[in-house]
Amino acid sequence: MQRFAKTRGVKGAASWCAFAAVLYLLCKQLLQAVISFGMGLLVEGSSLGNPIGFSAATTDVILLVTGIVSIVLPIFWLLRTTRLESEDLRLFLPPQWSPVFCIVLFLGIANVGNLFGGLLSRLFHFHGGTTVLPSSGGELILSFLALCVLPAVGEELLFRGALQGLMRPCGSPAAVFGPALLFALLHLDLAQAITAFLCGLFLGWLAERTGSILPGMLLHFINNCIAFADIYLQMYAPGNIAMGIELFVLLLFPLVAAWLLWRAVTQQGFSFGTGMHPGVDAATVFSSPAYTVAVLFLAIASVYFSTVTG
């Protein structure tokens, strides 16, 4: 297959990012629809949403495989058809970074997003998806892989690796912002999108600063594990324990993160601009009609799924 002309312009790079993001969503939805159709043929009335006649383990394996395929296909397509090279994915060990500082700061940002998202959900009556976890055994392990491991590895590889790699020649501001906005809207949940956007900005910044997406994978994984544990406690622990731990996490990390950041800025000369590459303004990604249309489409879909469906 002949490779398309390689473009380093922001309009072209943002367009490829938009195509890849929509392809990721389409692959995921199409695969799940086909599998649901097949399940219905085997067991009348069965689907991925209502897996009558299928074990929870089988359903989790199917979701895990569809998630992997949905991420691999857009990355493979970008590697074949654009200027993206495997080294642009930045799957390298970072030369140096501050794990404790970054973990606390990231979790602080994530929980600020969770607080705002929870407030908006209450004010505008957003409908969030319900995640049901098995109590133990192999099914719980499969759920852990699907909800904690796969998103941390796969989403970072796609968004901070492939999409940010495409945008990087345009400068760090556009490279961080463009994929982060798509990453947030692809959650199709306005409350979650707030947290995802803030986290996406931080993880994009971290990938630029360290030259690697591996630290971002670790942070993403830790955040997923905390969310996983919170869901598990809400389902199986006494209500007051689950609520107390959730409030502790929501309040502790933002406060500690703010204190660490204040110390780093005022006493150690920390700057977010260190390691960033100059380039076009972040908003220039909207000069791409394809990117703008994709963002509008995903935003409308997010509003629909957040306010209409339940």
N, C-alpha and C positions, 0 to 999 in steps of 0.2 A: 504494500500500500504506500503510495507516494505521500510524503509528509507535506502538510500545508506550509505556506510561507510563514516563517517565524516572525512574530511581531513583538516589539518591545514597547509600543505605544500604549498609553493607559486605556484608550478606548478599546483597542483590540484585546488587551489582557483582561479588562473587566468583562468584556463580552464572553470570553472563554470561561471565566469564573462563573458567570450567570448560567451558561449552557451546562457546565458540569454540575452546578448545584441543582438545577431542575432535572437533569438526567439522574442524579442520585435519588431525588424524590420519586421520579417516575419509575425507576427500577424497583425501588422498595415497594411502592404501591402496586405496581403491575405483578411483581412476583407474589406478593401476598394475595392479590385477587385470584391469580391462577391457582395457587395452592388451596385457597378457600373453595374455589370451584371444584377442584379435585377431591377435597375432603367431603364436599356435599354429594359427589357422585358415589363415594364409598359408604358414607353414612348420611342418610337423608336429614337435612336441616343443620348439618355440621359445617363449621367454618373456623377460621383462626380466632374470630371474635367469640365464637360459641362452639368450642371443640368437643361436641357430643361424640362419645365413642372413642376419643383419643386421650391418652394420658397427658398430664401436664408436662412430663419430661419430653414427650414427642413434640408437643407444641413449642416448648422452649428450644429444642434442637432446630426445628424449622425456622423459628424467628432468628436464631443465631446464624444459621446458614444464609438466610435472606439478607440479614444485615451485612455479613461479610461480602457477599456478592454485590450488593448495592454500593458498597464503598470501593471495591476493587475495580469494577467496570469503569466508573468515571476516571479514576486515576490512570488505568491502562489506556483509555481513550485519549486523555490529555498527553500522556507520554508518546503516543503514536502520532498525534495530529498537531501538536503545538511545539513551541520552543522549549517546553519543560523537559529537563533531563533528570535522571535519577538522583544526581548529586544535589539538585535543587530542593529535594525533599528534606535535606538536612538531617538524615538519620545518623548523626555523628555524636560521639560523646562530647559534651560541652567542655571547653578548656578549663573553665572555672565558673562557679556560680555560688550563690548563698542559699542553700536549700531551706534552712529554718526561716530566714527572712522572707523568702519568696512564698513558702507554704502559708505562713501566717498572713501575709499581705493578700495572697490570692483568696484564702478562705474568708478573710475580712470583706473583700470586695464581693465575693459570692453571696455572703449572708446579708450584706447591704441590699443586693439585688433581690434576695429572697424576702426581705422585709418590705421593700417597695412593691414587689410582685404580690405578696399576700395582702397588702393594703389595697392595691388596685382590684384584686379579686373580690374583696369584700365590698368595695365602693360600687363596682360596675357588675357584680355578680357573674364573674367569669367562671366558666366550667372547666375544671382541670380533669385530666385523665386519672383513672383509678388504677393503681398497680397492686396486684394481689400476689403475695409471696407465700410459698409453701413453708411449713413450719420447720422442716429439717430434711436431711437425706440428700440423695443425688439431685432431686428436683430443685432444691435450694441452691446447690452448687451451679446448676445450669442457669438458674435465674441470675446468680451472681456474675457468671461469665457474660450473659446477655446484657445486663444492666450496668455493670461496673467495668469489666475488662474491655469488651468490644468497643463501646463508645470512646473510652479513653485512648485506645490505640488507633482505632479506625478513623474517628472524627479528627483527631490531631493530624493523622497522616494525610487526610483529604484537605482539611481547611488550613491548618498551619504549615503543612508540607506542600501539597500540590498547588492549591489556590494561592497561597502566600508566595510560593516560589514563582508562580506566573506573574504576580504583581510586583515582585521585588525590584526589577529593573526600573520601575516607576518611582521608587523611593519608599522609605519605611512608612510614612503616614498612610499612603494609599494601600500599601501591602498589608498593613495591620487592619485598617478600617474596612476595606472592601470585603474580605472573607468573613470578618467578624459579624457584619450586618446580615449576610446570607446565612451564616451559622445560627444566628439568633432567630431569624424568621422561619427557618426550616423546622423549628420545634413546633410550629403551628399552634402555639399557645402564647398569648400575649403576656401573661404573668411570667412564664418561664423565659420568654424572650428577653425580658429585662436582665435577668441573671445571666443568661447565655451571652448577651451582647457585652456586658461588663467583663465577664470572664474571657470572652473571645478577644477583647481588646488587650487584656493583660497577658493572655497566652501568646498572642501575636507579638506583643512587645517583648516578651521573654524569649521567643524564638529569634527575634532580630538581635537582641542583646547578647544571647549566649551562642548564637550560630547553630543551634540544635533544637529539634522538636522533642527530644527525650525528656527534658525537664517538664515541659508542658504535659506530656503523657502522664508523668508521675503525679503532677498536681491535679490533673483531670481525674485520674484514678482515685486519689485520696478524697476528692470532693464527692465522687460517685459513691464511694464506700460509706461516707458519712450519711448521704441521702438514703442509701440502701438500709443502713442500720436504723435510721429514723423511721422508715416505713415498717421495718420488721418490729420495732418496739411498739409502734402505734397499733399493730395488729395483735401482738402476743404479750406485751408487757402491761401491767396495770396503767390505767390512763394517766394518773398523776405522775408516774415515773417518766413516761414518754414525753409528756408535756414539759416537765421540769428540765429534762435533758435538751429538748428542742429549744426552749427559751435560753438555756445556758449557752448553747452553741451560737444561736442567733445574736446574742448580745456580747458574748466574750470576744469572739474573733474580730468583729469590727473595732472594738475598743482597743484591744491589744495591737491590732494592725495599725490603727491611727497613732498609737504611742510609738511603735517601732519606726513608722515612717517619719514622724516628727523628729525623733532622735537622729535618724539617718540623714535627713535633710539639714537639720540645724547644726549637728555636731560632726558629721562625717562627710558632708558635701555631696550627698547622694543626688543624682540627677537622672530623670527618666530619659533625657535626650542622649545620654552616653551610649555609643554603639549604634545609634540610629543613622540611617543614610538619607541625605537630603533628596528631595524630589518634588513631584507635583503635590498640590494640596489634596487632602483626603477626599474632599467632596467632588474632585474631578472625575471620580469613578462614575458619576451620574452623567458624564458626557457620552457614555455608552448607552444607546437606546435599549440594547438587549439587557444590560444590567438594570436599568431603570424599570423596564417592563417586568423583569423577574422579581424585583423588590416589591413593586406594586401588587403583582399577582400573589406573592407569598404573604404580604401584609393583609390583603383582602381575605385570603384563606385563613390566616390567623384570627382575624376578627370573627369570621364565620364559625370556626371551630371553638372559639372561646366564648361566644355569646349566643349562638344559635343551637349548636348541638350540646348535648349533655348526657 
